[in-house]
Amino acid sequence: MHWFSCIAQNRLTVRGNNPQGYKADCKIAIRIFVVWRVKELIEKSIDRLKLASDILLKHYNKPLVCEYSGGKDSDVLLQLFRMAEIPFEVHNSHTTVDAPQTVRHIKTVFSELADKGIKCEIDYHVQENGKRLTMWNLIPRKLMPPTRIVRYCCPELKEGGNPNRMIATGVRWAESRKRSNRSPFEVLGRTASKSIGVSDEKMLITDNDNTRRLFENCQMKAKTVVNPIIDWTTLCDGRELLIKPDINMDFRNMPFDDETFKIVVFDPPHLINAGSGSWLAKKYGILPKDWKPYLKAGFDECMRVLENDGILVFKWSDEQLLFSEVLKCFGTKPLLGDKRGKTRWVIFMK
């Protein structure tokens, strides 16, 4: 975050002590941060697609296959393919339970891609007897509908196509606990949970690497997959799944002198109820039962390390605790603020 602090401080130095200038520059600084993070995620995802394409063209002289479901993640994945400027095909598995609007959207997108010379295929799962496999004849065969625990529909209706090819999916760690164990590069097993995963660090390196050669050898024998947006959390908002702070510390007792920073961003945990093993709890933390003095101490500490006329940016979510109740703890009102759904951004000036 050092680069962000430098940008913000340089702009604020130019503004001097003009409060209106502070307001404008805080908005600009936040936008700079978000745009930079989105750009970084996009570039990393494109690198994954280019590497996967190189491997596939080397072994089969066939393009990478974009698995397209018609959802928002698929649309992002498709746009990344365009930006990567690599040859590709698009494949959709017809599940027979998608909403009519989704089916129409898929057909519209495929028509536009076909006009540009891109091969598109919708797999209707025609069996050897000439009949289609659908959810409606799959349920009687399994004697039960699919559930979150027993998801037999995925291997039957979604993961059966494109044998001995490399496919790209929109799988993301943030979607579920099971998917949090997936990898950017994988050799698919009988099910996704049986897959062999390979990290970016072992793949985005020279052609002579042992791991790279092993993955390429597996490519000759089984279907492999690249998950280019696997580390994207909520799409297009710039957040990162893995939290790696420069300093681990208690925000109520920070190791900084008084009046050290021109800008401080205070983004504390906003949940009081969450499972100890849940993704939200592990990544963002949980507030204690006596959350009011806890947040007040954090706010006061942020003000302590803030220079006079400095800016405190505070982020909150109304998911479990109302923003109005939190503000009462601070004993002061913000200068200005914004609201996007349940998320609140407000600015305080010291």
Secondary structure, DSSP 4 states (H G I P E B T S, - for coil): -HHHHHHHHHHHHHHTT-HHHHHHHHHHHHHHHHHHHHHHHHHHHHHHHHHHHHHHHHHHS--EEEE--SSHHHHHHHHHHHHHT--EEEEEE--S-S-HHHHHHHHHHHHHHHHTT--EEEE--B-TTSPBP-HHHHHHHHTS---SS--THHHHHTSSS-TTSEEE----GGG-TTGGG--SEEE--SSGGGPEEE-HHHHSS-TT-HHHHHHHHHHTTS-EEE-TTTTB-STTS--BSS---SS---TTS-S--TT-EEEEEE-----SS--TTSHHHHHH----TTHHHHHHHHHHHHHHTEEEEEEEEEEEETTTS-HHHHHHHHTS--SEEEEETTEEEEEEE-
